[in-house]
Amino acid sequence: MLERFLKQTTYTSTNDFKENFKIDVPENFNFAYDVVDEWAKTDPDKIALLWTNEHGEHINFTFSDIKKQSDKAASYFMSLGIGKGDKVMLILKRRYEFWFAILGLHKIGAIAIPATHLLTKKDIIYRNNAADIKAIVVADEKLIQQHVDEAMADSPSIKHRIACGKNIPEGWDSFDQGLENAMPFVRPENVNTNEDIMLLYFTSGTTGEPKMVIHNYTYPLGHIVTAKFWHNLHDKSIHLTVADTGWAKAVWGKLYGQWIVGATVFVYDHDKFNATTFLELIEKHKITSFCAPPTVYRFMIREDMSKYNLSSLEYCTTAGEALNPSVFEAFYKATGIKMMEAFGQTETMPSIITFPWLEPKPGSMGVMNPMYDMDLVTSDGRTAEDGEQGEVIIRTPNGKKPLGVFMGYYHDEELTNEVYYDNIYHTGDVAWRDEDGYCWFIGRLDDVIKSSGYRIGPFEVESALMTHPAVVECAITGVPDEIRGQVIKATIVLSADYKDKANDALVKEIQDHVKNVTAPYKYPRIVEFVDELPKTISGKIKRAEIRKK
């Protein structure tokens, strides 16, 4: 399958990749037809989805199964009057119905809106009206269904509420029954062009209402890079990405690139992460590839990993925050595997990557993806020198956006123009590059602190703080200061063992620790201990709220 889109599939260096990598984009590409249904033709019994849950259920879905179920989903949606351009929100956690539904929507040219189950009535009302959503498909959970019901009075665009499972509330349609009774599916004419909207994601911004990120039908092809050249997958891989389907990271690791490469996607449907359980899953199901944020790895190395047979693991990747060298080393010692980091946004695919041919540097995101024309640019428009901070940008010559870069923010030209102008996408993220071309994350442009002539990113100070045993969570912000312009403030959630030690002595100990771990000028001059940090639905810290307070 991969050879249909790439003439060259193996590379030995970043220069080799830059010079020779090219994706052939078919006209009117549709992932559901051109990848999933093609696998169903050429290798129908190949396992596409290996699904299990915390209740002991286990189902293997072949590509033939996935085609049949997505055909039924497409037919069912059409029977409800859902068609090309209609928006359908999917709140399905890690239920296997997510794959049936999203592919069914692709097959009829509708717009899929994956969403988290953590949404409340207010969140659902905003999304329904902002995107003019026509239907919602929900997991078999009373709380989610209750929030949807409460939102209906203020959601005039919603025509259908659809529930999975056996417990179907009054006024709702049954997804399972809909699939069972679906008429034979006939592919509609003119399903999509490459430039039609396929996906819409609400990003949980740390200020203001969530933005609506839209991607077109070529977006899945960009994730060839994710699966093949970050996750390093092949057609015998069994890949586990921890993300819930409500977040963009799910399609990075649970769908598009993985199935183009021909890997099996492993899904564990659960509510609460448990490191022991995941180690057992890797052993039992012989998982070969694993992707999770550094926090997950931190929990895993606290276990006695020698108790588990992890020999099936071939490759591990991480993203979302800086990887602490001690976590990297502990995991490497236990498994012999070096974790490979990457960086990206909901608006893009991975844009900075530790490629398989690179030696990882713990804490570095990797090198700029040669598929993009990328740079680090200073506030005065210069290309940043090595060691100098700059905003991560993606140039798009002649206004032609490369694969994986979003179309814009839905129905918000003004907001789109704030980040995309002069044929450049401004990510709003700040980083610096070392002499080997590796990039190191600093923070969001708005969050960078200017103190005594230094530009200090909250991310690097937070990473230093997190190496102290007293710190469970923390947020770094700038506080106005007449002499220094700003000084660094640390807002810290303490571990249980240190709750009763929140005194001046602990403040000094933490300050001295930061001075030893990173440059002394980066230490927090103000330290506040709190019970919890203000966060968005996706778990991002609301630094603006802390600053306002």
C-alpha positions as CSV (number, residue, x, y, z in Angstrom):
1,M,0.0,0.0,0.0
2,L,2.7,2.5,1.0
3,E,4.4,2.1,-2.5
4,R,1.2,3.5,-4.1
5,F,2.1,6.9,-2.6
6,L,5.9,6.8,-2.2
7,K,8.5,5.9,-4.9
8,Q,11.2,5.6,-2.3
9,T,10.3,4.2,1.2
10,T,13.6,3.9,3.0
11,Y,16.1,6.7,3.7
12,T,19.5,6.9,5.4
13,S,19.8,10.5,6.3
14,T,17.9,13.8,6.6
15,N,19.5,15.0,3.4
16,D,18.4,11.8,1.6
17,F,14.9,12.4,2.9
18,K,14.9,16.0,1.9
19,E,16.1,15.4,-1.7
20,N,14.1,12.3,-2.5
21,F,10.9,12.2,-0.4
22,K,7.7,12.8,-2.3
23,I,4.1,11.7,-1.8
24,D,2.1,11.1,-4.9
25,V,-1.4,12.6,-4.2
26,P,-4.2,11.0,-6.2
27,E,-7.0,13.1,-7.5
28,N,-10.0,13.2,-5.2
29,F,-8.2,11.1,-2.6
30,N,-10.4,9.5,0.0
31,F,-8.7,7.5,2.8
32,A,-11.7,5.3,3.4
33,Y,-11.9,4.1,-0.3
34,D,-8.3,4.4,-1.4
35,V,-6.7,2.8,1.7
36,V,-9.2,0.9,3.8
37,D,-11.2,-0.6,1.0
38,E,-8.1,-1.3,-1.0
39,W,-6.7,-3.3,1.9
40,A,-10.0,-5.1,2.0
41,K,-9.5,-6.1,-1.6
42,T,-5.9,-7.0,-1.5
43,D,-5.5,-8.5,2.0
44,P,-9.0,-8.9,3.4
45,D,-8.0,-11.0,6.4
46,K,-5.2,-8.7,7.6
47,I,-5.9,-7.4,11.1
48,A,-6.6,-3.7,11.1
49,L,-7.8,-3.1,14.6
50,L,-7.0,-5.2,17.7
51,W,-9.5,-3.9,20.3
52,T,-9.8,-4.8,23.9
53,N,-11.2,-3.2,27.1
54,E,-10.8,-3.2,30.8
55,H,-13.7,-5.7,31.1
56,G,-11.8,-8.4,29.3
57,E,-13.6,-8.1,25.9
58,H,-11.3,-8.7,22.9
59,I,-12.2,-8.3,19.2
60,N,-10.0,-8.5,16.1
61,F,-11.3,-6.5,13.2
62,T,-9.8,-7.3,9.7
63,F,-9.8,-4.8,6.9
64,S,-12.7,-6.7,5.4
65,D,-14.6,-6.1,8.7
66,I,-13.8,-2.5,8.8
67,K,-14.9,-2.0,5.2
68,K,-18.2,-3.7,5.9
69,Q,-18.9,-1.8,9.0
70,S,-17.9,1.6,7.6
71,D,-20.2,0.9,4.5
72,K,-23.0,0.2,6.9
73,A,-22.3,3.4,8.8
74,A,-22.2,5.4,5.6
75,S,-25.5,3.9,4.5
76,Y,-27.0,4.6,8.0
77,F,-25.9,8.2,8.0
78,M,-27.3,8.7,4.6
79,S,-30.7,7.3,5.7
80,L,-30.8,10.1,8.3
81,G,-30.3,12.7,5.7
82,I,-26.6,13.3,6.4
83,G,-24.6,14.0,3.3
84,K,-21.7,15.9,1.9
85,G,-20.6,18.8,4.0
86,D,-22.8,18.0,7.0
87,K,-21.0,18.0,10.4
88,V,-21.2,15.1,12.8
89,M,-19.6,15.2,16.2
90,L,-18.2,11.9,17.5
91,I,-17.9,11.5,21.3
92,L,-16.8,7.9,21.3
93,K,-13.8,7.7,23.7
94,R,-11.9,4.5,22.6
95,R,-15.0,2.6,21.4
96,Y,-14.5,0.6,18.2
97,E,-17.6,2.4,16.7
98,F,-15.3,5.4,16.3
99,W,-13.5,3.8,13.4
100,F,-16.8,2.7,11.7
101,A,-18.3,6.1,12.1
102,I,-15.4,8.3,11.0
103,L,-14.8,6.2,7.9
104,G,-18.5,6.1,7.1
105,L,-18.5,9.9,7.2
106,H,-15.5,10.0,4.9
107,K,-17.3,7.8,2.5
108,I,-20.2,10.2,2.1
109,G,-18.2,13.4,2.1
110,A,-19.5,14.5,5.5
111,I,-17.3,16.4,8.0
112,A,-16.2,14.5,11.1
113,I,-15.7,16.4,14.4
114,P,-14.0,14.1,17.0
115,A,-14.6,15.4,20.5
116,T,-13.7,14.5,24.1
117,H,-16.2,13.0,26.5
118,L,-15.1,15.6,29.1
119,L,-17.4,18.2,27.4
120,T,-20.1,19.8,29.6
121,K,-23.4,21.3,28.5
122,K,-21.8,24.7,27.9
123,D,-19.1,23.2,25.7
124,I,-21.5,21.2,23.7
125,I,-23.8,24.2,23.1
126,Y,-20.9,26.2,21.9
127,R,-19.6,23.5,19.5
128,N,-23.1,22.7,18.1
129,N,-23.8,26.3,17.2
130,A,-20.3,27.4,16.1
131,A,-20.0,24.5,13.6
132,D,-23.7,24.1,12.8
133,I,-23.5,20.4,13.8
134,K,-26.3,18.2,12.5
135,A,-25.8,15.0,14.5
136,I,-23.9,13.7,17.5
137,V,-22.8,10.1,18.0
138,V,-22.1,9.2,21.6
139,A,-20.6,6.4,23.6
140,D,-22.8,4.3,25.9
141,E,-22.3,6.5,29.0
142,K,-25.1,8.2,30.9
143,L,-23.1,11.4,31.8
144,I,-22.1,12.2,28.2
145,Q,-25.7,11.6,27.0
146,Q,-27.1,13.7,29.9
147,H,-24.8,16.7,28.9
148,V,-26.0,16.3,25.2
149,D,-29.6,16.2,26.3
150,E,-29.2,19.4,28.4
151,A,-27.7,21.2,25.5
152,M,-30.5,20.4,23.0
153,A,-32.8,23.4,23.9
154,D,-30.0,25.7,22.8
155,S,-28.8,23.7,19.8
156,P,-31.2,24.2,16.9
157,S,-29.0,22.6,14.3
158,I,-29.0,19.2,15.9
159,K,-31.3,16.8,14.1
160,H,-30.1,13.4,15.5
161,R,-28.7,12.1,18.8
162,I,-27.2,8.7,18.2
163,A,-26.0,6.4,21.0
164,C,-23.9,3.2,20.9
165,G,-24.6,0.2,23.0
166,K,-27.8,-1.3,24.5
167,N,-28.9,1.6,26.7
168,I,-30.6,4.0,24.3
169,P,-32.2,7.1,26.0
170,E,-35.6,8.3,24.9
171,G,-35.5,10.4,21.8
172,W,-32.2,8.9,20.7
173,D,-31.3,6.7,17.8
174,S,-29.4,3.4,18.2
175,F,-26.1,3.3,16.2
176,D,-25.9,-0.5,16.6
177,Q,-29.5,-0.9,15.3
178,G,-28.9,1.6,12.5
179,L,-25.9,-0.5,11.3
180,E,-27.8,-3.7,11.6
181,N,-30.7,-2.4,9.5
182,A,-28.6,-0.4,7.0
183,M,-29.4,-0.8,3.3
184,P,-26.6,-2.0,1.0
185,F,-24.3,0.9,0.5
186,V,-23.8,2.5,-2.9
187,R,-21.0,5.0,-3.2
188,P,-22.4,8.5,-4.0
189,E,-21.2,10.4,-7.0
190,N,-18.7,13.2,-6.4
191,V,-18.0,12.4,-2.8
192,N,-15.1,14.9,-2.4
193,T,-12.3,16.8,-4.0
194,N,-8.9,17.0,-2.3
195,E,-9.7,20.5,-1.0
196,D,-13.0,19.7,0.6
197,I,-13.2,19.8,4.4
198,M,-12.9,16.3,5.9
199,L,-12.1,17.0,9.6
200,L,-12.8,19.7,12.1
201,Y,-11.2,19.9,15.5
202,F,-12.0,22.3,18.3
203,T,-8.7,23.2,19.9
204,S,-8.8,23.9,23.6
205,G,-7.0,27.2,23.6
206,T,-5.7,28.6,26.9
207,T,-7.5,31.9,26.2
208,G,-10.9,32.5,24.7
209,E,-13.2,30.1,23.0
210,P,-11.8,27.0,21.2
211,K,-10.6,27.5,17.6
212,M,-12.0,25.3,14.8
213,V,-9.2,23.7,12.9
214,I,-10.1,22.3,9.5
215,H,-8.2,19.7,7.4
216,N,-8.9,18.6,3.9
217,Y,-9.0,15.1,2.3
218,T,-5.3,15.0,1.7
219,Y,-4.5,15.3,5.4
220,P,-4.2,11.5,6.0
221,L,-1.4,11.3,3.4
222,G,0.7,13.7,5.5
223,H,0.6,11.1,8.3
224,I,2.7,8.7,6.2
225,V,5.6,10.7,7.8
226,T,4.1,10.1,11.3
227,A,3.7,6.4,11.0
228,K,6.7,5.5,8.8
229,F,9.3,8.0,9.8
230,W,8.4,8.8,13.4
231,H,6.8,5.7,14.7
232,N,9.0,3.7,12.3
233,L,6.2,1.2,11.6
234,H,6.0,-1.6,9.0
235,D,3.3,-4.0,7.9
236,K,3.9,-6.4,10.8
237,S,3.8,-3.7,13.5
238,I,1.3,-3.7,16.3
239,H,1.1,-0.1,17.4
240,L,-0.4,1.4,20.5
241,T,-0.9,5.2,20.9
242,V,-2.4,6.0,24.3
243,A,-4.6,9.0,23.1
244,D,-8.4,9.2,23.4
245,T,-10.2,9.5,20.0
246,G,-11.5,13.0,21.0
247,W,-8.0,14.5,20.4
248,A,-6.1,15.0,17.1
249,K,-3.3,12.8,18.5
250,A,-5.6,9.8,18.0
251,V,-5.6,10.1,14.2
252,W,-1.9,10.6,14.3
253,G,-1.5,7.2,16.0
254,K,-4.7,5.2,15.7
255,L,-5.8,5.6,12.0
256,Y,-4.3,7.2,9.0
257,G,-0.6,6.7,8.7
258,Q,-0.8,3.3,10.5
259,W,-3.2,1.8,8.0
260,I,-1.4,3.3,5.0
261,V,1.8,1.5,6.2
262,G,-0.3,-1.6,7.0
263,A,0.3,-1.8,10.7
264,T,-2.3,-3.2,13.2
265,V,-3.7,-0.5,15.5
266,F,-4.0,-1.7,19.1
267,V,-6.7,-0.1,21.2
268,Y,-7.3,-0.5,24.9
269,D,-10.6,1.0,25.9
270,H,-10.3,2.3,29.5
271,D,-11.2,5.1,31.8
272,K,-8.1,5.6,34.0
273,F,-4.5,5.0,33.1
274,N,-2.6,2.4,35.0
275,A,1.1,1.8,34.3
276,T,0.9,-1.9,35.4
277,T,-2.0,-2.6,33.1
278,F,-0.2,-1.1,30.1
279,L,3.0,-3.1,30.8
280,E,0.8,-6.2,31.0
281,L,-0.8,-5.3,27.6
282,I,2.5,-4.9,25.9
283,E,3.6,-8.3,27.2
284,K,0.3,-10.2,26.5
285,H,-0.4,-8.8,23.0
286,K,3.2,-8.5,21.9
287,I,2.9,-4.9,21.0
288,T,5.9,-3.7,18.9
289,S,5.4,0.0,18.9
290,F,4.3,2.4,21.7
291,C,3.6,6.1,21.7
292,A,2.7,8.2,24.8
293,P,3.5,11.5,26.4
294,P,6.5,11.6,28.8
295,T,4.1,11.5,31.8
296,V,3.1,8.0,30.9
297,Y,6.7,6.9,30.7
298,R,7.3,8.5,34.1
299,F,4.7,6.2,35.6
300,M,6.0,3.2,33.8
301,I,9.5,3.4,35.0
302,R,8.3,3.6,38.6
303,E,7.1,0.0,38.2
304,D,9.4,-3.0,38.4
305,M,9.7,-3.3,34.6
306,S,11.9,-6.4,35.0
307,K,8.7,-8.4,35.9
308,Y,7.4,-8.0,32.4
309,N,8.5,-9.5,29.1
310,L,8.8,-6.5,26.9
311,S,10.9,-8.1,24.2
312,S,8.3,-7.6,21.6
313,L,8.8,-3.8,21.7
314,E,10.8,-2.5,18.7
315,Y,10.3,1.2,18.9
316,C,8.9,3.9,21.3
317,T,8.0,7.5,20.6
318,T,6.9,10.5,22.7
319,A,5.5,14.0,22.4
320,G,3.5,16.6,24.2
321,E,6.1,17.9,26.7
322,A,9.9,17.8,27.2
323,L,11.3,14.4,27.9
324,N,13.5,14.4,31.1
325,P,16.9,12.7,30.5
326,S,16.4,10.6,33.7
327,V,13.2,9.1,32.3
328,F,14.9,8.5,29.0
329,E,17.8,6.7,30.6
330,A,15.6,4.6,33.0
331,F,13.4,3.4,30.1
332,Y,16.4,2.7,28.0
333,K,18.0,0.7,30.8
334,A,14.8,-1.4,31.3
335,T,14.0,-2.0,27.6
336,G,17.1,-1.2,25.5
337,I,14.9,1.3,23.5
338,K,15.7,4.9,23.0
339,M,12.6,7.1,22.9
340,M,12.2,9.3,19.9
341,E,10.5,12.7,20.3
342,A,8.5,14.9,17.9
343,F,6.5,18.1,17.9
344,G,3.4,19.2,16.1
345,Q,0.0,20.9,16.5
346,T,-3.6,20.2,15.8
347,E,-3.0,22.6,12.8
348,T,-0.2,20.4,11.4
349,M,1.2,16.9,11.5
350,P,4.6,16.3,13.2
351,S,6.7,19.2,12.0
352,I,9.8,18.5,14.1
353,I,10.8,14.9,14.4
354,T,13.5,12.6,15.7
355,F,13.8,10.4,12.6
356,P,14.9,6.7,12.8
357,W,18.4,7.5,11.4
358,L,19.0,10.1,14.1
359,E,20.6,9.6,17.5
360,P,18.0,11.1,20.0
361,K,18.9,13.9,22.3
362,P,16.6,13.6,25.4
363,G,14.5,16.8,25.7
364,S,15.0,17.8,22.0
365,M,12.0,17.5,19.7
366,G,14.3,16.4,16.8
367,V,15.0,18.2,13.5
368,M,12.8,20.1,11.3
369,N,10.7,18.0,8.9
370,P,12.3,18.4,5.5
371,M,8.9,17.9,4.0
372,Y,8.2,21.4,5.1
373,D,10.0,24.7,4.4
374,M,10.6,25.5,8.1
375,D,12.6,28.1,10.0
376,L,13.1,29.7,13.4
377,V,12.5,33.5,13.1
378,T,13.3,36.2,15.6
379,S,11.0,39.0,16.5
380,D,12.7,41.3,14.0
381,G,12.2,38.8,11.1
382,R,15.7,37.2,11.0
383,T,16.5,33.6,10.9
384,A,17.6,32.7,14.4
385,E,21.3,31.8,14.9
386,D,22.2,28.5,16.5
387,G,21.4,28.9,20.2
388,E,19.1,31.9,19.6
389,Q,15.3,31.7,20.3
390,G,12.9,32.1,17.4
391,E,9.3,31.3,16.5
392,V,8.7,28.1,14.6
393,I,7.3,29.0,11.2
394,I,6.3,27.1,8.0
395,R,6.8,28.8,4.7
396,T,4.3,28.0,1.9
397,P,5.7,29.4,-1.4
398,N,3.0,30.7,-3.8
399,G,0.4,30.1,-1.0
400,K,0.3,26.4,-1.7
401,K,0.1,24.7,1.7
402,P,1.9,21.3,2.0
403,L,0.3,18.1,3.1
404,G,-0.9,18.1,6.7
405,V,-1.0,21.9,7.2
406,F,-4.5,23.0,8.1
407,M,-6.8,24.9,5.7
408,G,-7.5,27.6,8.3
409,Y,-9.9,28.3,11.2
410,Y,-13.5,27.5,10.2
411,H,-15.6,30.6,9.7
412,D,-12.9,32.8,11.1
413,E,-10.9,34.6,8.4
414,E,-9.6,37.2,10.9
415,L,-8.1,34.6,13.2
416,T,-6.7,32.6,10.3
417,N,-5.0,35.8,9.0
418,E,-3.4,36.4,12.4
419,V,-1.4,33.2,12.1
420,Y,-1.1,32.8,8.3
421,Y,0.1,35.7,6.3
422,D,2.7,36.5,3.7
423,N,2.5,32.8,2.7
424,I,3.9,31.9,6.2
425,Y,2.2,29.9,8.9
426,H,3.2,31.2,12.3
427,T,2.9,28.4,14.9
428,G,3.2,30.7,17.9
429,D,5.7,28.3,19.4
430,V,9.2,29.3,20.3
431,A,12.3,27.1,20.2
432,W,16.0,27.2,19.7
433,R,18.3,25.1,17.5
434,D,21.6,23.6,18.4
435,E,24.7,23.2,16.1
436,D,23.5,19.8,15.0
437,G,20.1,21.1,13.9
438,Y,18.2,19.6,16.8
439,C,15.3,21.9,18.1
440,W,14.5,22.5,21.8
441,F,11.1,23.8,22.8
442,I,10.9,27.0,24.8
443,G,7.1,27.8,25.1
444,R,4.3,29.7,23.5
445,L,5.2,33.1,22.1
446,D,2.7,34.8,24.5
447,D,4.1,32.9,27.5
448,V,7.8,33.7,27.0
449,I,9.1,35.8,30.0
450,K,11.5,38.7,29.5
451,S,13.5,39.3,32.6
452,S,16.7,41.4,32.9
453,G,17.3,41.1,29.1
454,Y,16.8,37.4,29.1
455,R,14.0,35.6,27.2
456,I,12.9,32.6,29.3
457,G,10.5,30.0,28.2
458,P,8.2,28.5,30.9
459,F,8.6,25.0,29.5
460,E,12.3,24.8,30.3
461,V,11.8,26.1,33.9
462,E,8.9,23.7,34.4
463,S,11.0,20.8,33.1
464,A,13.7,21.7,35.7
465,L,11.1,22.0,38.5
466,M,9.6,18.6,37.6
467,T,12.8,16.9,38.5
468,H,12.3,17.8,42.2
469,P,10.5,15.1,44.1
470,A,8.2,17.6,45.8
471,V,6.7,18.8,42.5
472,V,3.7,17.0,41.0
473,E,2.6,19.8,38.7
474,C,3.8,23.3,38.1
475,A,3.2,26.4,35.9
476,I,5.7,29.2,35.2
477,T,4.5,32.7,34.6
478,G,6.0,36.2,34.5
479,V,5.2,38.8,37.2
480,P,5.8,42.5,36.5
481,D,8.8,43.9,38.2
482,E,10.0,47.6,38.1
483,I,13.7,46.7,37.9
484,R,13.8,43.4,35.9
485,G,10.7,44.0,33.7
486,Q,9.4,40.6,34.8
487,V,10.4,38.0,37.3
488,I,9.7,34.3,37.2
489,K,6.9,32.9,39.4
490,A,6.3,29.2,40.0
491,T,2.9,28.0,40.9
492,I,3.3,24.5,42.2
493,V,1.2,21.5,43.2
494,L,3.1,19.5,45.8
495,S,3.2,15.7,46.1
496,A,1.5,14.1,49.1
497,D,4.8,13.6,51.0
498,Y,5.5,17.3,50.9
499,K,2.0,18.8,51.5
500,D,2.9,19.5,55.2
501,K,6.3,21.0,54.3
502,A,5.0,24.0,52.3
503,N,7.2,26.5,54.0
504,D,10.1,29.0,53.3
505,A,12.7,26.2,53.6
506,L,11.0,24.2,50.8
507,V,10.8,27.3,48.7
508,K,14.5,27.9,49.0
509,E,15.2,24.2,48.4
510,I,13.2,24.3,45.2
511,Q,14.8,27.5,44.0
512,D,18.3,26.1,44.6
513,H,17.3,22.9,42.8
514,V,16.4,24.9,39.7
515,K,19.6,26.9,39.8
516,N,21.6,23.6,39.8
517,V,19.5,21.9,37.1
518,T,19.4,24.8,34.6
519,A,20.9,28.3,34.2
520,P,20.7,30.2,37.6
521,Y,19.0,33.2,36.1
522,K,16.0,31.0,35.3
523,Y,15.1,30.2,38.9
524,P,11.7,31.3,40.2
525,R,11.9,34.3,42.5
526,I,8.3,33.9,43.6
527,V,6.9,30.4,44.6
528,E,3.3,29.7,45.3
529,F,1.9,26.4,46.5
530,V,-1.7,25.5,45.3
531,D,-4.0,22.5,45.4
532,E,-4.5,22.5,41.6
533,L,-3.7,24.4,38.5
534,P,-6.4,25.9,36.2
535,K,-6.6,23.9,33.0
536,T,-8.5,23.5,29.7
537,I,-10.5,20.4,28.9
538,S,-7.4,18.9,27.1
539,G,-5.3,19.4,30.2
540,K,-3.4,22.5,29.0
541,I,-2.4,24.9,31.8
542,K,-4.2,28.2,31.7
543,R,-1.2,30.5,32.3
544,A,-3.2,33.5,31.3
545,E,-5.6,32.8,34.2
546,I,-2.7,32.5,36.6
547,R,-1.2,35.8,35.4
548,K,-4.6,37.5,35.7
549,K,-4.9,36.2,39.3
